[in-house]
């Protein structure tokens, strides 16, 4: 898989989105984000929207499947 080139602003958005994802799910976040971004014309707004959408989805799913003790 070829790397996706992001500018500084886009990397900042990815880091901000990753901050809300549980640490053990960050690799999954990055993999899903890469799949969503692949082949798209990457503008700053698009990266922001997709990164935060993927982070919310993963965080919501993790919260729904968490077992309370």
C-alpha distances in whole Angstrom, upper triangle without the diagonal:
4,7,9,12,15,19,21,23,20,19,22,22,19,21,24,22,21,25,26,23,25,23,22,20,18,15,15,16,13,11,13,13,10,10,13,13,10,12,15,17,17,21,22,24,21,19,22,23,19,19,22,22,20,21,25,23,22,25,28,26,27,30,31,30,32,35,38,40
4,7,9,13,16,19,20,17,17,21,20,18,20,23,22,21,24,26,24,26,24,24,22,19,17,17,17,14,12,15,14,10,11,14,12,9,11,14,15,15,18,20,22,19,17,21,22,19,19,22,23,20,22,25,25,24,27,29,28,28,32,33,32,34,37,40,42
4,6,9,13,15,17,14,13,17,17,15,17,20,19,18,21,23,22,24,22,22,20,17,15,16,15,12,11,14,12,9,11,13,11,9,11,13,14,13,16,17,20,17,15,18,20,17,16,20,21,18,20,23,23,22,25,27,27,27,30,32,31,32,36,38,41
4,6,10,13,14,11,11,14,14,12,15,18,17,16,20,22,20,23,22,22,20,17,15,16,15,11,11,13,10,7,10,11,8,7,9,10,11,9,13,13,16,14,11,15,16,14,13,17,18,16,18,21,21,21,23,26,26,26,29,31,31,32,35,38,40
4,7,10,12,9,9,13,13,12,15,17,17,17,20,22,22,24,23,24,22,19,18,19,17,14,14,16,13,10,13,14,10,10,11,11,11,9,11,12,15,14,11,14,17,15,14,18,20,18,19,23,23,23,25,28,28,28,31,33,33,34,38,40,42
4,7,8,6,6,9,10,9,12,14,14,15,18,20,20,23,22,23,21,18,17,19,16,13,15,16,12,11,14,14,10,12,13,12,11,8,9,9,12,12,9,11,14,13,12,15,18,17,17,21,22,22,23,26,27,27,29,31,32,33,36,38,41
4,6,5,6,9,10,11,12,14,16,16,18,21,22,24,24,26,24,20,20,22,19,16,18,19,15,15,18,17,14,15,16,15,13,10,9,8,12,13,10,12,15,15,14,17,19,19,19,22,24,24,25,28,29,29,31,34,34,35,38,40,43
4,5,5,6,9,10,10,12,14,15,17,19,20,23,22,25,23,19,20,22,19,17,19,20,17,16,20,19,16,18,19,18,16,13,12,10,13,14,12,12,16,16,14,17,20,20,19,22,24,24,24,27,29,29,30,33,34,34,38,39,41
4,5,5,6,9,10,11,12,14,16,18,19,22,22,25,23,19,21,22,18,17,19,20,16,16,20,18,15,18,19,17,15,11,10,7,10,12,9,9,13,14,12,14,17,18,17,20,22,22,23,25,27,27,29,31,33,33,36,38,40
4,5,5,6,9,10,11,12,14,16,17,20,20,22,20,17,18,19,15,13,16,16,12,13,16,14,12,14,16,14,13,9,8,6,8,9,6,7,11,11,9,12,14,15,15,17,19,20,20,23,24,25,27,29,30,30,34,36,38
4,5,5,6,9,10,10,12,15,16,18,18,20,18,15,15,17,14,12,15,15,12,12,16,15,13,15,17,16,15,12,12,9,12,12,9,9,13,13,10,12,15,15,14,17,19,19,20,23,24,24,26,28,29,29,33,34,37
4,5,5,6,9,10,11,13,15,18,17,20,19,15,17,18,15,14,17,17,14,15,19,17,15,18,20,18,18,14,13,10,12,13,10,9,13,13,10,12,15,15,14,17,19,19,19,22,24,23,25,28,29,29,32,33,36
4,5,5,6,9,10,12,13,17,17,19,17,14,16,17,13,12,16,15,12,14,16,15,13,17,19,16,16,12,11,8,9,10,7,6,9,10,7,8,12,12,11,14,16,16,16,19,21,21,22,25,26,26,30,31,34
4,5,5,6,9,11,11,14,14,16,14,11,12,13,10,9,12,12,9,11,14,13,11,15,17,16,16,13,13,10,11,11,8,7,10,9,6,8,11,10,9,12,14,14,15,18,19,19,21,23,24,24,28,29,32
4,5,5,6,9,10,13,12,15,14,10,12,14,11,10,14,14,12,14,17,16,15,18,21,19,20,16,16,13,14,15,11,10,13,13,9,10,13,12,10,14,16,15,15,18,20,19,20,23,24,24,27,28,31
4,5,5,7,10,13,13,16,15,12,15,16,12,12,16,16,13,16,18,17,16,20,22,21,21,17,16,13,14,14,11,9,12,12,9,8,12,12,10,12,15,14,14,17,19,18,19,22,23,23,26,27,30
4,5,6,7,11,12,14,12,10,13,13,9,10,13,13,10,13,16,14,14,18,20,19,20,16,16,13,13,13,10,8,10,9,6,5,9,8,6,8,11,11,10,13,15,15,16,19,20,20,24,25,28
4,5,5,8,9,11,9,7,10,10,7,8,12,12,10,13,15,15,15,18,21,20,21,18,18,16,16,16,13,11,13,12,8,8,11,9,6,10,12,10,10,13,15,14,16,18,19,19,22,24,26
4,6,8,8,12,11,9,12,13,11,12,15,15,14,17,19,18,19,22,25,24,24,21,21,18,18,18,15,13,15,15,11,10,13,12,9,11,14,12,11,14,16,14,15,19,20,19,22,23,25
4,7,9,12,10,9,13,13,10,13,16,15,14,17,19,18,19,22,25,24,25,22,22,19,19,18,16,14,14,14,11,9,11,11,7,8,11,9,7,10,13,11,12,15,17,16,19,20,22
4,6,8,6,6,10,10,8,10,13,12,12,15,17,17,18,21,24,23,25,22,23,20,20,19,16,15,15,14,11,10,11,9,6,8,9,7,6,9,11,9,11,14,14,14,17,19,21
4,6,5,7,10,10,9,12,14,15,15,18,19,20,21,23,27,27,28,25,26,24,24,23,20,19,19,18,14,14,15,13,9,11,12,9,7,11,11,8,10,13,13,12,15,16,18
4,5,5,8,10,10,12,14,15,15,18,20,20,21,23,27,27,29,26,27,24,25,24,21,20,21,19,16,16,17,15,12,14,15,11,11,14,14,11,13,17,16,14,17,18,20
4,6,7,8,10,12,13,14,16,17,19,20,22,23,27,27,29,27,28,26,27,25,22,22,22,20,17,17,18,15,13,15,15,11,11,14,13,10,13,16,14,13,16,18,19
4,6,5,6,9,10,11,12,14,16,17,18,20,24,24,26,24,25,24,24,22,19,19,19,17,14,14,15,11,10,12,11,8,9,12,11,9,12,14,13,13,16,18,21
4,5,5,6,9,10,10,12,14,15,16,18,22,22,24,21,22,21,21,20,16,16,17,15,12,13,14,11,9,12,12,9,10,14,13,12,14,17,16,16,20,22,24
4,5,5,6,9,10,11,12,14,15,16,20,21,23,21,23,22,22,20,17,18,19,16,13,15,16,12,11,15,14,11,13,16,15,14,17,19,18,18,21,24,26
4,5,5,6,8,10,11,12,14,15,19,20,22,20,22,22,22,20,17,17,17,14,12,14,14,10,10,13,11,8,11,14,12,12,15,17,15,16,20,23,25
4,6,5,6,9,10,11,12,14,18,18,20,18,19,18,18,16,13,14,14,11,9,10,10,7,6,10,9,7,9,12,12,12,15,16,16,17,21,23,26
4,6,5,6,9,10,10,12,16,16,18,16,18,17,18,16,12,13,14,11,9,11,12,9,9,13,13,11,13,16,16,15,18,20,20,21,24,27,29
4,5,5,6,9,10,11,14,15,18,16,19,19,19,17,14,16,16,13,11,14,14,10,11,15,13,12,15,17,16,16,19,21,20,21,25,27,30
4,5,5,6,9,10,14,14,17,16,18,18,18,15,13,14,14,10,9,12,11,7,9,12,10,9,13,15,14,15,18,19,18,20,24,27,29
4,5,5,6,8,12,12,14,12,14,14,14,12,9,11,11,7,6,9,9,6,9,12,11,11,14,16,15,16,19,20,21,22,26,28,31
4,5,5,6,10,10,13,11,14,15,16,13,10,13,13,10,9,13,13,10,12,15,15,14,17,19,19,20,23,24,24,25,29,31,34
4,6,5,9,10,13,13,16,17,17,14,12,15,14,10,11,14,13,10,13,16,14,14,18,19,18,20,23,23,23,25,29,32,35
4,6,8,8,11,11,13,14,14,10,9,12,11,7,9,12,10,9,12,14,13,14,17,18,17,19,22,23,23,25,29,31,35
4,6,6,8,7,10,12,12,9,7,11,11,8,9,12,12,11,14,16,15,16,19,20,21,22,25,26,26,28,32,34,37
4,6,9,9,13,15,15,12,11,14,14,11,12,16,15,14,17,19,18,19,22,23,23,24,27,28,28,30,34,36,39
4,7,9,12,15,16,12,12,16,16,13,15,18,18,17,20,22,21,22,25,26,26,28,30,31,31,34,37,40,43
4,6,9,12,12,9,10,13,13,11,13,16,16,16,19,20,20,21,24,25,25,27,30,30,31,33,37,39,43
4,6,10,11,8,10,13,13,12,14,17,17,18,20,22,22,24,26,27,28,30,32,33,34,36,39,42,45
4,7,8,6,6,10,11,10,12,15,15,16,18,20,21,22,24,25,26,28,30,31,32,34,37,39,42
4,6,5,6,9,10,11,12,14,15,17,18,20,21,23,24,26,27,29,30,32,33,34,38,40,43
4,6,5,6,9,10,11,12,14,16,16,18,20,21,22,24,26,27,28,30,32,33,36,38,41
4,5,5,6,9,10,11,12,14,15,16,18,20,21,22,24,26,27,28,30,31,35,37,40
4,5,5,6,8,10,11,12,14,15,16,18,20,21,22,24,26,27,29,30,34,36,39
4,6,5,6,8,10,11,12,14,15,16,18,20,21,22,24,26,27,28,32,34,37
4,6,5,6,8,10,11,12,14,16,16,18,20,21,22,24,26,27,30,32,35
4,6,5,6,9,10,11,12,14,15,16,18,20,21,22,24,26,29,31,34
4,6,5,6,8,10,10,12,14,15,16,18,20,21,23,24,28,30,33
4,6,5,6,9,10,11,12,14,15,16,18,20,21,22,26,28,31
4,5,5,6,8,10,10,12,14,15,16,18,20,21,24,26,29
4,5,5,6,9,10,10,12,14,15,16,18,20,24,25,29
4,5,5,6,9,10,11,12,14,15,17,18,22,24,27
4,5,5,6,8,10,10,12,14,15,16,20,22,25
4,6,5,6,8,10,10,12,14,15,19,20,24
4,6,5,6,8,10,11,12,14,18,20,23
4,6,5,6,9,10,11,12,16,18,21
4,5,5,6,9,10,10,14,16,19
4,5,5,6,9,10,14,15,19
4,5,5,6,9,12,15,18
4,5,5,6,10,12,15
4,6,5,9,10,14
4,6,8,10,14
4,6,9,13
4,6,10
4,6
4
